[in-house]
Amino acid sequence: MTLVRFLGVPVTTFIELQSELDALQREVHLSTLGEGAGPMADDVVRGIVIQREAMVDVRTTLHEQTLAACAAGLAVADIEADYPDGARARVMAVMDASRRANDAATAGQLLTPPLRPALRHFQDWMYRQVERQLEGGPPSPYVPPS
């Protein structure tokens, strides 16, 4: 296990991002049901449905911390979670799949709208933090886009 810390997380942005990614995951998953192939490639489906679901314990831990911060009236909080050994490959698969699914949403191939640029910026920061810290690097605080 590796502890990954996210410093200076804007609480409502984190909650919004998770909600948007949950919607994207549901739509990608639904696209695999029924007759005919959906608009998503198999590796995108695996990444955003299977690999993201495999990280549900980490997502739940982070989500609970942001909900507690929100309930305490905090706009910004430091949150952390233990990532299991071998999580880097899963996280990178989810990152790639979520970007490609978001690109499909931008192109109008999905009903779910694409992420707002500020959410995309925040998501990219989170992925970079996970990647850096799983490789032994230090955390760095979130800096909103200007």
MIDOSE-1310 file (N, C-alpha, C; in nm, 2 decimals, decimal comma, always signed):
residues 146
mtlv	+0,08/-0,12/+0,00/+0,00/+0,00/+0,00/+0,09/+0,12/+0,00; +0,04/+0,23/-0,07/+0,11/+0,36/-0,07/+0,01/+0,46/-0,04; +0,04/+0,55/+0,06/-0,04/+0,66/+0,09/-0,02/+0,77/-0,01; -0,13/+0,81/-0,07/-0,13/+0,92/-0,16/-0,21/+1,04/-0,10
rflg	-0,15/+1,16/-0,09/-0,21/+1,27/-0,03/-0,24/+1,38/-0,14; -0,36/+1,43/-0,13/-0,40/+1,54/-0,22/-0,42/+1,67/-0,14; -0,33/+1,76/-0,16/-0,32/+1,88/-0,08/-0,40/+2,00/-0,14; -0,48/+2,07/-0,06/-0,55/+2,19/-0,11/-0,66/+2,15/-0,21
vpvt	-0,73/+2,05/-0,18/-0,84/+2,00/-0,27/-0,97/+2,09/-0,25; -1,01/+2,15/-0,36/-1,14/+2,23/-0,35/-1,25/+2,12/-0,34; -1,32/+2,12/-0,22/-1,41/+2,02/-0,19/-1,53/+2,00/-0,29; -1,59/+2,11/-0,32/-1,71/+2,10/-0,41/-1,66/+2,05/-0,55
tfie	-1,54/+2,09/-0,59/-1,49/+2,05/-0,72/-1,47/+1,90/-0,72; -1,41/+1,85/-0,61/-1,39/+1,70/-0,61/-1,52/+1,63/-0,61; -1,62/+1,67/-0,54/-1,75/+1,61/-0,54/-1,81/+1,61/-0,67; -1,80/+1,73/-0,74/-1,86/+1,74/-0,87/-1,79/+1,65/-0,97
lqse	-1,66/+1,65/-0,97/-1,58/+1,56/-1,06/-1,62/+1,41/-1,04; -1,63/+1,37/-0,92/-1,67/+1,23/-0,90/-1,81/+1,20/-0,95; -1,90/+1,29/-0,93/-2,04/+1,28/-0,99/-2,04/+1,27/-1,14; -1,96/+1,36/-1,20/-1,95/+1,36/-1,35/-1,89/+1,23/-1,40
ldal	-1,78/+1,18/-1,33/-1,72/+1,06/-1,38/-1,81/+0,94/-1,35; -1,89/+0,94/-1,25/-1,99/+0,83/-1,22/-2,09/+0,83/-1,34; -2,13/+0,95/-1,38/-2,23/+0,95/-1,49/-2,17/+0,90/-1,62; -2,04/+0,94/-1,65/-1,97/+0,89/-1,77/-1,95/+0,74/-1,76
qrev	-1,91/+0,69/-1,64/-1,90/+0,55/-1,63/-2,03/+0,47/-1,65; -2,14/+0,52/-1,60/-2,27/+0,46/-1,62/-2,30/+0,46/-1,77; -2,28/+0,57/-1,84/-2,32/+0,57/-1,98/-2,23/+0,48/-2,06; -2,10/+0,48/-2,03/-2,01/+0,38/-2,11/-2,05/+0,24/-2,08
hlst	-2,09/+0,21/-1,95/-2,13/+0,08/-1,92/-2,26/+0,04/-1,99; -2,36/+0,13/-1,99/-2,48/+0,11/-2,06/-2,46/+0,09/-2,21; -2,36/+0,15/-2,27/-2,33/+0,14/-2,41/-2,29/+0,00/-2,45; -2,25/-0,08/-2,35/-2,21/-0,22/-2,38/-2,33/-0,32/-2,38
lgeg	-2,44/-0,27/-2,33/-2,56/-0,36/-2,32/-2,64/-0,36/-2,45; -2,71/-0,46/-2,48/-2,80/-0,47/-2,59/-2,72/-0,51/-2,72; -2,79/-0,49/-2,83/-2,74/-0,53/-2,96/-2,64/-0,43/-3,02; -2,54/-0,47/-3,09/-2,45/-0,38/-3,15/-2,35/-0,32/-3,05
agpm	-2,24/-0,28/-3,11/-2,13/-0,22/-3,02/-2,16/-0,08/-3,00; -2,13/-0,03/-2,88/-2,15/+0,11/-2,85/-2,03/+0,19/-2,91; -2,03/+0,32/-2,88/-1,92/+0,40/-2,94/-1,79/+0,39/-2,88; -1,78/+0,31/-2,77/-1,65/+0,31/-2,70/-1,57/+0,18/-2,73
addv	-1,44/+0,20/-2,75/-1,35/+0,09/-2,77/-1,34/+0,00/-2,65; -1,31/-0,13/-2,66/-1,30/-0,22/-2,55/-1,21/-0,17/-2,44; -1,09/-0,11/-2,47/-1,00/-0,07/-2,37/-1,06/+0,05/-2,29; -1,14/+0,13/-2,36/-1,20/+0,24/-2,28/-1,31/+0,19/-2,19
vrgi	-1,38/+0,09/-2,23/-1,48/+0,03/-2,14/-1,41/-0,04/-2,02; -1,30/-0,11/-2,05/-1,23/-0,18/-1,94/-1,17/-0,08/-1,84; -1,12/+0,03/-1,90/-1,06/+0,13/-1,81/-1,16/+0,21/-1,73; -1,27/+0,25/-1,79/-1,36/+0,34/-1,71/-1,46/+0,26/-1,63
viqr	-1,49/+0,14/-1,67/-1,59/+0,06/-1,60/-1,51/-0,04/-1,51; -1,43/-0,13/-1,56/-1,37/-0,23/-1,48/-1,26/-0,18/-1,39; -1,16/-0,11/-1,44/-1,05/-0,06/-1,36/-1,10/+0,04/-1,26; -1,18/+0,14/-1,30/-1,23/+0,24/-1,21/-1,31/+0,17/-1,10
eamv	-1,39/+0,07/-1,13/-1,47/+0,00/-1,03/-1,37/-0,07/-0,93; -1,26/-0,12/-0,98/-1,16/-0,19/-0,90/-1,10/-0,10/-0,79; -1,11/+0,03/-0,82/-1,06/+0,13/-0,72/-1,17/+0,19/-0,63; -1,28/+0,12/-0,62/-1,39/+0,18/-0,55/-1,36/+0,21/-0,40
dvrt	-1,28/+0,13/-0,34/-1,24/+0,15/-0,20/-1,17/+0,29/-0,18; -1,07/+0,31/-0,28/-1,00/+0,44/-0,27/-1,09/+0,55/-0,30; -1,18/+0,54/-0,40/-1,27/+0,65/-0,43/-1,37/+0,68/-0,31; -1,41/+0,57/-0,25/-1,50/+0,59/-0,14/-1,43/+0,66/-0,02
tlhe	-1,31/+0,62/+0,01/-1,23/+0,69/+0,11/-1,22/+0,84/+0,09; -1,18/+0,87/-0,03/-1,16/+1,01/-0,07/-1,29/+1,09/-0,07; -1,40/+1,02/-0,11/-1,53/+1,09/-0,12/-1,58/+1,11/+0,02; -1,56/+1,02/+0,11/-1,61/+1,04/+0,25/-1,53/+1,15/+0,32
qtla	-1,40/+1,17/+0,29/-1,33/+1,28/+0,35/-1,38/+1,41/+0,29; -1,41/+1,42/+0,17/-1,46/+1,55/+0,11/-1,60/+1,58/+0,16; -1,68/+1,48/+0,18/-1,81/+1,50/+0,24/-1,80/+1,55/+0,38; -1,71/+1,50/+0,46/-1,69/+1,54/+0,59/-1,64/+1,69/+0,59
acaa	-1,55/+1,72/+0,50/-1,49/+1,86/+0,49/-1,61/+1,95/+0,46; -1,69/+1,91/+0,36/-1,80/+1,99/+0,32/-1,90/+2,02/+0,44; -1,93/+1,91/+0,51/-2,02/+1,92/+0,63/-1,96/+2,01/+0,74; -1,83/+2,02/+0,74/-1,76/+2,10/+0,84/-1,74/+2,25/+0,79
glav	-1,80/+2,27/+0,67/-1,79/+2,41/+0,61/-1,66/+2,45/+0,55; -1,58/+2,35/+0,52/-1,45/+2,38/+0,46/-1,46/+2,38/+0,31; -1,40/+2,48/+0,25/-1,40/+2,49/+0,10/-1,28/+2,42/+0,04; -1,18/+2,40/+0,12/-1,05/+2,33/+0,07/-1,01/+2,24/+0,18
adie	-0,96/+2,12/+0,15/-0,92/+2,02/+0,24/-0,80/+1,94/+0,19; -0,72/+1,88/+0,28/-0,62/+1,78/+0,24/-0,69/+1,65/+0,26; -0,68/+1,56/+0,16/-0,74/+1,43/+0,17/-0,63/+1,33/+0,13; -0,65/+1,20/+0,17/-0,56/+1,10/+0,14/-0,62/+0,96/+0,14
adyp	-0,55/+0,87/+0,07/-0,60/+0,73/+0,07/-0,48/+0,64/+0,04; -0,49/+0,52/+0,09/-0,40/+0,41/+0,06/-0,43/+0,35/-0,07; -0,33/+0,35/-0,16/-0,35/+0,29/-0,29/-0,28/+0,15/-0,29; -0,35/+0,05/-0,33/-0,29/-0,09/-0,33/-0,17/-0,10/-0,42
dgar	-0,09/-0,20/-0,39/+0,02/-0,23/-0,47/-0,03/-0,26/-0,61; +0,04/-0,21/-0,71/+0,00/-0,23/-0,85/-0,11/-0,14/-0,90; -0,14/-0,04/-0,82/-0,25/+0,05/-0,85/-0,21/+0,15/-0,97; -0,08/+0,17/-0,99/-0,04/+0,27/-1,09/-0,10/+0,23/-1,23
arvm	-0,09/+0,10/-1,27/-0,14/+0,06/-1,40/-0,29/+0,08/-1,41; -0,36/+0,05/-1,30/-0,51/+0,07/-1,30/-0,54/+0,22/-1,32; -0,47/+0,30/-1,24/-0,50/+0,45/-1,24/-0,47/+0,50/-1,38; -0,36/+0,46/-1,44/-0,33/+0,51/-1,58/-0,43/+0,46/-1,68
avmd	-0,48/+0,34/-1,66/-0,59/+0,29/-1,75/-0,71/+0,37/-1,74; -0,75/+0,40/-1,61/-0,87/+0,49/-1,59/-0,85/+0,63/-1,65; -0,73/+0,68/-1,63/-0,70/+0,82/-1,68/-0,72/+0,82/-1,83; -0,66/+0,73/-1,90/-0,67/+0,72/-2,04/-0,81/+0,70/-2,09
asrr	-0,88/+0,61/-2,02/-1,02/+0,58/-2,06/-1,11/+0,70/-2,04; -1,09/+0,77/-1,92/-1,18/+0,88/-1,89/-1,15/+0,99/-1,99; -1,03/+1,01/-2,03/-1,00/+1,12/-2,13/-1,06/+1,08/-2,26; -1,05/+0,96/-2,30/-1,11/+0,92/-2,43/-1,26/+0,92/-2,43
anda	-1,32/+0,88/-2,32/-1,47/+0,89/-2,30/-1,51/+1,04/-2,30; -1,44/+1,12/-2,24/-1,47/+1,27/-2,24/-1,45/+1,32/-2,38; -1,35/+1,28/-2,46/-1,34/+1,32/-2,60/-1,46/+1,28/-2,68; -1,51/+1,16/-2,65/-1,63/+1,11/-2,72/-1,75/+1,20/-2,68
atag	-1,76/+1,23/-2,55/-1,87/+1,32/-2,51/-1,86/+1,46/-2,58; -1,74/+1,51/-2,59/-1,72/+1,64/-2,66/-1,76/+1,63/-2,81; -1,73/+1,51/-2,87/-1,77/+1,49/-3,01/-1,92/+1,46/-3,03; -2,00/+1,46/-2,92/-2,14/+1,43/-2,93/-2,18/+1,28/-2,94
qllt	-2,08/+1,19/-2,91/-2,11/+1,05/-2,93/-2,18/+0,99/-2,80; -2,18/+1,07/-2,69/-2,25/+1,03/-2,57/-2,35/+1,13/-2,53; -2,44/+1,09/-2,45/-2,54/+1,19/-2,40/-2,49/+1,27/-2,28; -2,39/+1,21/-2,21/-2,33/+1,27/-2,09/-2,25/+1,39/-2,15
pplr	-2,26/+1,51/-2,09/-2,18/+1,62/-2,14/-2,03/+1,60/-2,10; -1,94/+1,67/-2,18/-1,80/+1,66/-2,14/-1,78/+1,74/-2,01; -1,66/+1,71/-1,95/-1,62/+1,78/-1,83/-1,59/+1,93/-1,86; -1,63/+2,01/-1,77/-1,60/+2,15/-1,78/-1,44/+2,16/-1,78
palr	-1,38/+2,26/-1,85/-1,24/+2,28/-1,85/-1,18/+2,28/-1,70; -1,24/+2,34/-1,61/-1,19/+2,35/-1,47/-1,19/+2,21/-1,41; -1,29/+2,13/-1,44/-1,29/+1,99/-1,38/-1,18/+1,91/-1,45; -1,16/+1,93/-1,58/-1,06/+1,85/-1,65/-0,92/+1,89/-1,59
hfqd	-0,90/+2,01/-1,57/-0,77/+2,06/-1,51/-0,75/+1,99/-1,37; -0,86/+1,99/-1,29/-0,85/+1,93/-1,16/-0,82/+1,78/-1,17; -0,90/+1,71/-1,26/-0,88/+1,57/-1,28/-0,73/+1,54/-1,32; -0,68/+1,62/-1,42/-0,54/+1,59/-1,46/-0,45/+1,61/-1,34
wmyr	-0,47/+1,71/-1,26/-0,38/+1,73/-1,14/-0,39/+1,60/-1,05; -0,51/+1,55/-1,03/-0,52/+1,44/-0,94/-0,45/+1,32/-1,00; -0,46/+1,29/-1,13/-0,39/+1,18/-1,19/-0,24/+1,20/-1,18; -0,19/+1,32/-1,20/-0,05/+1,35/-1,19/+0,00/+1,33/-1,04
qver	-0,08/+1,36/-0,94/-0,04/+1,34/-0,80/-0,03/+1,19/-0,78; -0,13/+1,11/-0,82/-0,12/+0,97/-0,80/+0,00/+0,91/-0,87; +0,02/+0,94/-0,99/+0,13/+0,89/-1,06/+0,27/+0,93/-0,99; +0,28/+1,05/-0,96/+0,41/+1,10/-0,89/+0,43/+1,03/-0,76
qleg	+0,32/+1,02/-0,68/+0,34/+0,97/-0,54/+0,36/+0,82/-0,54; +0,29/+0,75/-0,64/+0,31/+0,60/-0,65/+0,46/+0,57/-0,69; +0,52/+0,67/-0,76/+0,66/+0,65/-0,80/+0,76/+0,70/-0,69; +0,70/+0,74/-0,57/+0,79/+0,79/-0,46/+0,81/+0,94/-0,45
gpps	+0,74/+1,02/-0,53/+0,76/+1,16/-0,53/+0,67/+1,22/-0,42; +0,69/+1,35/-0,39/+0,62/+1,42/-0,29/+0,49/+1,47/-0,34; +0,39/+1,50/-0,26/+0,26/+1,56/-0,30/+0,29/+1,71/-0,33; +0,21/+1,77/-0,41/+0,21/+1,92/-0,43/+0,07/+1,97/-0,43
pyvp	+0,04/+2,08/-0,37/-0,09/+2,13/-0,36/-0,15/+2,17/-0,49; -0,29/+2,16/-0,50/-0,36/+2,20/-0,61/-0,36/+2,35/-0,64; -0,33/+2,39/-0,77/-0,34/+2,53/-0,81/-0,44/+2,54/-0,91; -0,55/+2,61/-0,88/-0,66/+2,63/-0,98/-0,61/+2,70/-1,11
ps	-0,68/+2,67/-1,22/-0,64/+2,74/-1,34/-0,66/+2,89/-1,33; -0,58/+2,97/-1,39/-0,60/+3,12/-1,38/-0,69/+3,17/-1,49
